[in-house]
């Protein structure tokens, strides 16, 4: 007799219950049909596109049927995962961000809301994508059994359970954390007013999050922030750690280490990433290690604190920025460095740390947010330093550059930590367990 198949719609957000008590997917149960929602899927900018790609692939490998419903920039997906495009006005695209669409591009009232919000300084995508997604799901409710949202947290999602579809949401970390840090770093009152308008959508996200039955997140630190910032009841928030793609990020003896090379992944214009402190640390480090140099996976800034620091310390020749590289090229870049560094003030998880450790590169990382949950104990699997402390960063980097045996020991222990705790297969199995719990629970 054929096995009945559950239908699942997935809207990504962030992981499961803190600790290891996460329901495991039972392989003998029927496969699920999952709708995975992603309002931004760019795999080269931020972690949401990475999450969608790797989680959907591993869920498909477990036998589930995954359909990603996404907007621009559309996610890059692996074989076996279907993409349904749900286009927006794409107002932030390159090379013409904050553009004015032609009249013929407007299709309905949601497009008008999207454009009007952008023109008045707000960020409309979480709201407008949620409204389009709810409309799409209403038309295709028979195609799925569950929806998984990836941090959209828009008003439209509140209508999904009314369609008879259980809703699971992933919140990587509350964007209110970014808002606080950017406001603290804003140099002028005008900039602070602009930021408050841009982050206006966080008020909606707070209210929506409180009404969601199942919130997944990626770390204990993010779980605490969600409970505190969004006032979500603790029993609804579950931790499911994500991980590195160990098929790509692994040691390769054929790739030589470049003496003095330090690599980091960072957005120069985001204060939360702490790149300015790493630039200052490099200036200190080069007084004792003149061959030390930095490769930043990101865009070189033309203005702002990082650009000012590069000019002030005369480091233009010692800092290289690269962007638009493939996963394989990134893995080779990380393997070829003597040290990987995460200077962030806060991270909800920290994929760059997990990827560097998986590649067998020694790690220096701050203790901001969830980074210690990934990087592990100081002196064992990484060297840990306080956030925003350029002196401590310089000292840790110098210690590793001067001690080959320490570098090798830390790198080997870091790789073992990732293999045992932070892989996408582990994440997919735990996530599927929460899907089944949502399907078995009461419909609201």
N, C-alpha and C positions, 0 to 999 in steps of 0.2 A: 504494500500500500504506500503511495507517495507520502512523503513527509510534508506537513503543512509548513509554510514559510512565513515568518513574522515580517512585518514591514516597518522599517525604522527611518526616521528623518533626523539627521544630526545637525545641531547648530553649535559650533565650537565655542568654548569659554575657558575653563581651566579646571584642574584635576580633583581627585577624590579624597576620602577621609584621611586625616593626618595619621601617619604611622603606616604599618604594613597590613592593617585589617581591611583589605580591599577585596570585594568579591571577585573570584576568578571565573573566567568564561568556561562554561562546560562544553567541551568539544562535541559531545554526543547530542547536544540539543540542536534544534533546527536553526539554520542560518537566518540572519536578520537582514531586512532591507532598510538601509539607513540613508537618510537625507542629511548631509553634512553642509551647514550653511557657513559661508565665508564672505564677509562684506569687503575684505581686502585680502588678496591672495598672493601678492608679490613675494616670491621666495627669496629675493635678494635684498629685501628691506624689512627688517623686523622679523619676529618669530612666528607670526600667524600663518604665513604661507608655508613655512617649514613644517609647522604642526599639521596643517591640512594635508600636505603631500605625504608625509611619512606615516601619519596615523591611518589615513585612508588606504595606503598600500598594505600596511600590516593587517588591517581589518579584512581586506580582500583576501590576503594570504590565509587568514583563518577560515575563509569560506563564506564570509558575509558579502552582501551586495551593497556597494557603496556608491551613492550618487552625490557628487559635490555640486551644490548650487551656489554660484559665486558671481561677484561683480568685479569690475576692473580695479586694479590690474588683476587679470585672471590668474588663478593658480596654475602651476606646472604640476601635472599629475603623472603617475606611473601607470603602466599597462594594467588593465583590469579594473580601473576606476573611471566612471563616466563623469563628464563635466557638463552641466547645464548652465549656460550663460544667462545671467540676469542683469542686463546692462543698465548702468546709470548714465548720467550726462558726462561722467569722467572729467570732472572739473579740475582735477589736480594732475592731469597727465603731463608728461614732458613731450615736446619742448614748450608748451603753452599753458602752464598752470594758471588757475584763477581766470580762465578764459570766459568769454561771453559766447554761448552757443548761438547758432543760427536759429531763426524762428522755426524752421522745419524740424529741428531736433527735439522740440518739446512735444511729448506724446500724451501727457496727462497731467493732472494736478500734482502728482508726486514730483514730477520734474520741476514744476514751478516752485514748490516748497524747497527743493534741493538748491536751485539757483538763487532764490531769495535769501536763504540762510547763508550761503557762501558770500553773497554780495554784502551782507551786513556783518561779516566777520566771524560767523559761526562755522562749525564743522557738521555738515548735514548727513554724512554717509550712514552712521549707525541707525538713525531714524528712518531715512528713506529706503535703505536696503531692507529693514525689517518690515516695512509696509509692502514692498514688492514681494518679499519672500512669503509673507502671510497670504497674499493674493495667489501666488503660484501654488502654495500648498493647499489652499482651499479648492483649487481647480483639480488637484491631483492627489487628494487625500487618500484615495484607494491604492495609491502606488507605494505607500510607506506605512510602517508601523511605529516609527519613532523619529523625532527630529533632534539633531545635535547642533547647537549654535556655538559658533566660535567668537565669543566676546562682542556680539552685536549689542545685546541688551537694549534693544529699541522697543517702542510701544507696540509695534506690530506683533511681537512674539507673544504677548499676553493673550492673543487670540488663537494661538496654536493649540493649546489643550482643548479649547472649545470645538476644534475640528475632530476630536477623538484621537489625537496624536500625542503621546507622552513627549515631554520636552526635557532634554538634558542640555545644560549650558556649560561651556568652559570659560573661565575667567583666568587669564594668565596672571594678571595682577590688576588691582583697581587703577584706572587711569587717574584717579584722584591723587595718587602718589606722584605721577609725572607733573600734575598741575601744581602741587605744593612746591616741588623742587624748582620748576621753571619760574614760579612767582618769586621764590626766594632769590633767584639769580637775576631777575629782571632789573635793569639799571635805571629805568625811568618809570614815572607814573603812567605815561601813555602806553608803555610796553605792558605794564601790569593790567591796565584796562583791556588792552587787546587780547591778552592771554585769558582773562576771565570770560570774555565773549567767546573765544575759540573753544574753551573747555566747558561751555554752557551745557553741552550734551551730557556731562557727568551727572547733572541733577536727574535727568531721565534714567540714566543707567542705575543710579542708586535706587530709585523707586521701583524699577522693573526687577532688579536683582532680589529685592525683598519678597517678591511674589513668586519667585521661581521655586519649583519643588526640588530640583536636583542641580547643584552647582559643583562642577569639577574644577580643581585648580592644581597647579603643578608642584607646589611646595608647601611646607608648613608655614613659612613666612608669608606667602601669598594668602593662605587660609586665614591667618590672623588679621591681615590687612582687610580682607573681604568682610570678615565679621565686624571689625572695628569701623571701617569706612562706610560700608554699605548696610550695616546693621542686619545682615542675613543671619537667621538663627543657626547656631553652630551645628546642629544635627543635619542641616541640609548641605553643608559644605564638605566635600571629600577630596582628598589629595591623591592624585595619580601622577607620579613623576614621569616626565618624558625622557628622551635620551638622544644619544648620538647615533648616526648612521654608521655602524661599525663595518659595513661593507666598503665604505669609502674612507673613513677615518681609522687608519690602522698604521702601525709602523711599517716602513719600507726601507731596508738597508741601502737600496739603490739610490735613494735621495740623500745627497750629502748635507750635513749641517753647515750652515754659513756662520763662521765665527762672528760673535757679537750681535747676531740678528735677534731682535725681539719683535714679535708679531702680536697685533691686537685687532679686534673687530669693534669698530666704534663709529657712531654718528657724531661728527665734530660739533654739530649745532644743537645737540641735546645735552644739557648740563648733567642730567642723570648718568650719562655714560662716563663722566670723569676724565675725558681725554686730556683736558688742560693740565690736570695733575700729573699725568704720565709724561707729558711733554716737559714739564718742569723737572720731573724726576730724571728724565734722560739728560737734561742739561747738567744736573748734579753728577750723574753717573759717569758722564764722559770726562770729568776731571780726573778720574782714576782709571777708566776704561775707554780710552779715546776711540777705540774701534766699535763701540756700541752704537747701534743704529736701529731705527724703528720702521716697521712696515705696518701701515694702517689699512685694513680692509674697509674702505669707505671713501667718501668724496673729500678732496682737499678743500678746506674752507677759504673763501676769499676775504672774509671779514669775521669779526667776532673774537671771543676770548682765545680760541686755539690759534687762529691766524696771528693775533697779536703776540701770543707767547712764542710762536715760531720765529717771528721777526725779532722779538726782544732778546731771545737767547741765541740768535744766529744759527738756527737748526734747520734751515731749509734744505741743506744738503744731506742732513742725517735722518730725515723723515720722508718716507715715500708713501704715497697714497695709491691704492689700486682699487678698482671697482669693476663690476660686470664680469667677474670671473666665474668659471664653472665650479661645481663641487669638487671635481678632481683637481682642478688648479688650486683651489683653496686648501685642500688636503696636502698637496705637495708644498705649498707655502708654509703651512703649519709644521709639517715634518722637517722642513729645511731650516727652521728657526731653532736657536738654542733654548729660547724661552718664549712661552706664550704668556700674555699678561691681560688680566681683566681689571681695569681701574675703576669700575662703576661705583657710583654712590649707592645704587640700589638695583637689584635684579629680582624679578619674580621667579626665575629659575636660573638660567645662564647656560644656554646651548654652546656658546663659544668655549666655555670652560670644559664642558663634557667632551666636545669634539677634539680639543687640544689634548686632553688626557687620553682619549681613545687612540689618538695618533701617536702617543708615546713621547709627547713633548712636555718638559717640566713646566709647571704653572706657578705664576705669582698672581694672587688674586686678593681683592679686598674682602672684608667681612660684611659688605652691604647687602641687606635683604636676605635672599635665599642662597647667596653664593656659597656660604659654608656648608649648606646641605649637599651641594653638588661637589665642591672642591675637597671637602673632607678636612681632617685635622692638620693644623699647622705643623710643618716639619716632617710630615709623613707622606701625604699625597699632594701637598702644595706648600708654598710659603704664603702665609696669610698676613695681611696688613690692614690697619684701619682705613676706612674710606677718607678721601680728600687729604691724605697725608703724603705729600711728595717725598719728604725725607725718608719715610718708612719704605715707600716704593723703591726709591733709589738704593737703599741698603739691601733690600731683599734681592733685587735684580743683580746687584754687585756680588752678593754672596753666591748666587747660582753661577754667574759667569766665571767666578774664581775657583769653583769647586766641581770638577768633572764628576767625581764619585757621587756627590750630593745630587747633582742634576739627574744622573742615571737612576739613582735610587728613587727619587721623587717621581720621575717619569714612569718607572715600572709599576710603582704602587698606585699611581693615579689611573693607569690603564686598567689594572685589576679592579679598581673600585667601579669604574664605568661599566665594565663587562658584567659585574655582578649585580648592578643596581639600575643602570640607566640605559636601557635599550628600547627601541620602538616596539619590539615584540612584547616586552613586558608591559609597556604602556597600552598596547592594543588589547591584550588579554584582560587587563584590569578595567579598561574602559567598557569593553563588552559586558563584563560582569555588572557594571552599573546600568547598562542598557537593560539587561534582563531584570534587574531590581526595579527599574522604572516601569517596565511593562507589567510586572507583577503587582505593582502598587496601585493605590486608588487613583482614579482619574479625576482631576480637578477641573 
